[in-house]
Amino acid sequence: MTTMIGTTAVAAPPRVVAQTPVGTPPAWAIMQRRLFDVMDEGWWLFRERYCLPDGSLRYAGEVPSRDGADDFYEAFVNWPVLYQLGGADDLLDVSKWHWEGVTRQLTDLGFLVDEFERGYDWFHLGESMIFFYSLCAADPGDEVFRDRAYRFAELYLPGSPAANYDPATRTIRAPHNGAGGPRRGINDEWRSFGAGLASMRPFGLPLAGVPGIRTWTDLEDPAKADLMGAEMVRRLGAGDVAVNLAATTLTANAWLYDHNDRFAAWTLEYLDAWQQRAKENGGVLPDNVGPSGVVGELHDGRWHGGNYGWAWPHGVYSVGSAACVAAVNGALLTGDPSRLDLARQLLDHLYERGITGTVDGTEMSIRDRWQAELGDDTATPTLLIPNRYGEEGWFDYQPPQLGLPVWLWQAAFEAPDRERLNRLRERSGYDWRTVRDFRNKEDAGHEAPWLAYLAGDNPGYPEAMLGVALSQVQRRMDLMEADRTDPADMHVHHWQRHNPVATEALLQLTTGTPQLLYNGGLLPLRILYLDPDRGRPGLPADVAALVDTVEPDRTGLQLVNLSATQTRRVVVQAGGFGTERIDRATVTTATGEYPGPAPAYTAPSLRAGTETIVVDGNRLEVTLPPGRTIRLDLELTRNAYRAAHLAPAAD
């Protein structure tokens, strides 16, 4: 077990000065700064086109009974992340303005109580809350958001008036929950679940064992549609479900402010409860627990069949994501890598049951995702893993979502987690080095070529990935320009599909971190940059960064100042939540008579060297004179300090 030893160090960091002239600027550096610029143009255009003066969204369409609040927040979900990486100075205030405006809007529509979801499932709640978590991380000094973080987390603690949690059974009392407490039942739109619900048909029947209903066409009978709806209310609308594990991020986020033991205790208690249920189920996380705390109580003893569970509609896409989110939270709070075992065992169970097949030739519920991610390789035999489990066993085989095992590796950097990724690559029929031009809902999906880059066999990845990001942002800009949709006709996913902020490339390349787990994950960055001159997080203007080495005890990166006239300073912090200690830093040096005499046609050659300095803290300040670059090789001790929301220091 790894033990964290005290609070995060924030003393004045050692300082180094970049000495090496940039010479010919690296293409990746120019492209990276262009990406920052175009996204800052993009969110401004998005705001002008889709938002009202109070920060809310222009919308006049139908309002569902329970579903939809997440989609309003998802319009801005990664804006605070862009700010934290180095986006425009005013982006933080704009992001808060939109959060406030959308929160008022959703309150008026009846979705929220005291600024929090009245009661819905954590598959969707997790999607909406990552906007809030990112705001907290981007500005830890904001007392208003800190107080909100406490208030929201309190909703799930024992003794809360909301009564979401039952400490006797260690369960959240309903699949739909929130500020209004346990909200039993389902969406009103599903109370009669008929064959006309075409969008749900690819996922099959929501429940097994309903008398007289064995196929989708049986739902054409109104009486059977009513019966299915009634059974959904009874069996999917009560008890605890595995996707509620994503609620642990709510308490973990509050804990990051001041390490309140009450928030940590509930997070770990709830995680332990599900860990025990998985152990009793042969290592596979069950998806449902009845009101008395018994697995399968509402499903005739079945460990599968709960709301957003293994059988319907998404399987590993919802259950696996929640397990990884909670497991990473457990590791973040304790520094103990064994907290990841809940998700590790689950994924290994699925991978062991993988088969070889093609996307084109295999029946699956979500095909368009893989058509974008794999392109022509949808016809190539590759590893397919079961996504769902029903009466006949495992089914719905699809390629593995790499974001899940990547985050297990990121959370602990233990050798077995890296070996798991290596085995997945070996079993894949497609070339992991290929970079395809797409952007999915999670702003993710390029983990394979990034991992190949970090392994040293995909050297062109930075330029290729930045090119994809620029292409996708431009497409969103063009979509906005061409958009003439009336707000009364808008789908609630309309804004997500036009959002021009794409952070996957910047997260990977500047911080050495994958895109966050979309259904409720925190974002513990491998590297966080701070601008001491502006007293804020993010790379300073003109500065580009490239992380090319990510190892358990080592991070390697290059910094480039593209300005020809301005000196920039940047503080490099090990760990976005400050958990790592930089023991030593080996930095590049250059000596010689640069720029040389004016009559010479070329600059003189410089003698390249290195210098190793002792840091013994989690921050190192780098001064970058105009047109200079430096490489840093950081030797790290992991989990030297407790994770925390840390405000940047200004001087």
Steps between C-alpha positions, in 0.01 A plus 500: 500500500625848414464754778479872437711701742346833579362799322607626162811716487445851366823672604686721253634262235854480363554692176669416172553706186465364146820553302449322166385709201190354335646532152242354264182491713358149538185447298322360806566819695357724229198275455440484875493877541270523198266251666479717811422804285233340285320348797496836674337640185263205493353521849438871448304425183310219675401732783376768262299254291344271759482689829280768652640803685458327837723209395218252439443316173256599230245220513128478444456130439329229701609432856506130601379391842842407639756474221682796350666712767836343425479611137474866598819484707678289240491793260791650699645189656868546406526880504656520849749231394610718208546789744702279735728402210555858385185632329400866507507690830128578486397139428481414870253778578303420185480132600371592846250738341363217285486261795300754696272579205432137413441419867233769522351379172480139618355609833222680314440187292463292818814289465693642796448557871744738675723497189532120485319235297162418656553130435638305205744219424874547543579394146352835398571690821867409457499651153362831624714521815837491322432864406468584869804294604712670236394843627606399851840382377555807282437744785537336842497840668138572403319473831155492339582189298677347799186544709295345221737204489446445874123542474468259207717237669298525822198367310652150509645485849330300779250714683439740213141631486496391135525139624662374180722257693408212727800432727348174628509340154775723358277582206372806320127457533392541136647495148376859460625721781613852576399814688144373528616176657422153363278554195348162441354400167608578145449764233133566434569444129580133573198415715362336189805360326379429148655396171473861379806595708719450195812659650506232771449203269873435438536427872225239511248434774564695821402203719506123470238268644196722442209261422405493134784728386791327332568717194483868409195444282308380807508862616271594212215377720399803718416274793845341488659843464317605818611182675863560406475857630349383828777244548761765424351721770510211747836347416703786349357775718609381843806373682864579433685461170867485406499823301440680830872439564559818300354694795832442678652778289265745668649425841855458369482845342384652830778316687765655275430843653581433865530121546184474705500143632121470468520530122785252474328254733181487295689472172696201622209340684283503190785375282570221751134394497506441126843340521358245742202430274735445207712262707192298591407492130824343384677830440236641264329815618122437524280780376213499753427480872152488647358726773606255771857489368478167317641464148228393256216570743289675235613278212413147611849450636682619188817703556432665164203698376512825700448848360784592261652168589648195332192398304365837385576731338880538498670245724870571539453846353306595814597242765867481402529877486346543846730232641810671357386843618450376857818294501710796387335712770594241761861497385511881493374532857726233648798453272425129521511331156297204626199733493507445124432127532123538464548627146809294421326170570194607307691595186718190515188285522371658180831484317539131581169440321599697193468359151642592161258650252428804285288801586329473162412136547395500864165605643551777755294776659738791442657475157549861392757557775726231358442599139652839586774368726614214274415629152581239235611261773137421582553221247820381673477214752582635844433445869133529595391479863153439644331822604181357652369201691151349483307176534715332236830624640741758363408676176532828304866457403685821415861624501620594849471865605863579569426799722407264786824298526705811417365673811582198717857531376501876556365468852780280634761444224543141612658252261196267472284791386749584224527133407121483466521775237785321324291182479208694354729637232630153418144371459385791286487438128552865408808721515499701821717766334224616265354842585150549363312826458196471727359633823253298707268616776762449771764695302708184530587189298862569396653309789655230277724726287592705809610187687701396194667843507590465867638153421739665252365362173268776379725809472265696274211485744520856640464667161240248380286534813519878503398494135195292589410738781529803272292325236226411746488847653474654155216262416311614809559862402362428153202314646421802716531733203258289298257435787154649452313276746208662678537467883153342503628219277831436674587161639658520845819352353520783247749706700736210569519435128608859433730562800836607348711431809694173464753425774613142435808599298608768746455274801708222349776714353544780754427311823552129423141429605215325316160661456300469820246223555194670364234350727620672814879484527737749658806611305822433695746644250849352469638854457336833580641830376467824697556852373659695790475833319123473463433296816303233316535143371598423143783558257590866450443666163739382225618198701446147371565177689548138397507209744672206330583278798251371754639240738428412865788709636585720205343763275681653204388815321611785278403866534524749214454877510390606151505872583784691331496782757333394826643300788253254649502325834322173571481287814494127431305313768517123535142385523193714445404435862861531612557140607845440348834626625766601249818364655738614227472667162748451220480799266666576169766771477678674213830690502670699227502840331142508370381695302854557374636786292262685268710449182475120532245328277409239766481485875791328674462150631431468871619237742199308628509365850288420804482608859333317787348699783336392824136607521359307798152644450219481251578816302778627279505850345636542148593833343477496122673794331375591151548222246640250752422138574584256779450133572421380851546145623322481835579222749191449715382343821135415460241573770746697711220740592125481544299599196347847533343786312794743486475868412783630277753727663558845354793735551 
